[in-house]
């Protein structure tokens, strides 16, 4: 099938000129040079050419949007926020610019401004999935779980019929419910998110999305000693979908640990540390597993390494306690369970 310009050309029709004057024509050349710089992963060169294009075509909102995105790549977040602000809400790029500006403000630790911008956008477009997820994520970072739930609730209510693209809303609300200790509400949301995702993902993005939901739901079940066979099946699937994701490999290893299967835990957690050596939680988990298999000198080394990586305050206190006293011989948090049956049967 031919696109409209090609079809018009095929019919012998006269096409509209790409540029109305010499200035727009030169701007188009600079825009093309900029995209070459972007393709070469050189955002600074791309930005220079795009600035030339913007000078010659200052009313081109797509050029303005692209400049803001280049600033983001260069971590010039204030310039990115200021450039996004040049695009009016009525523009076809208005929503995208508002979300980009909010993200830039959040990186500048101007959280209240970011929240205000996203709330204003959602008041006009409550169905905007990306805006809702961005705002919900900001509240999750602030550990304001109830505010996060409210954002996702409103977005889901604005959804006439959930489809694939809405999985993130149910997943985000599920995290809010789980973290606020409302598992009876969290579990249905995780299951709904999984239902909306393709069971046989084809793209890297789809594989990462499915692995993320499988990991969160299955690990939660294991931690509560529920649905053991199905949980391990799901965790193995998550690892197969995202084998280079150290956090997901860590979940499988920590699930083995929580069930008292320490040798298998060490195997998976060592893999996870290789993938994410700078993660405090994974190093801490491996230290626990080493202790349980009698490798206590290595356990102390891993706990110290975890402490050096600046963990969260509650994790820091727990690690310091282990460095001083080690682990108790019998941990109340570990309940050995039988191995899951092959293939989750």
Helices and strands as residue ranges (DSSP letters): H 4-10, H 22-39, H 43-56, H 61-73, H 77-84, H 94-107, H 111-124, H 129-141, H 145-157, G 164-166, H 167-179, H 183-196, H 204-223, H 228-241, H 246-258, H 262-275, H 280-292, H 296-308, H 313-325, G 342-344
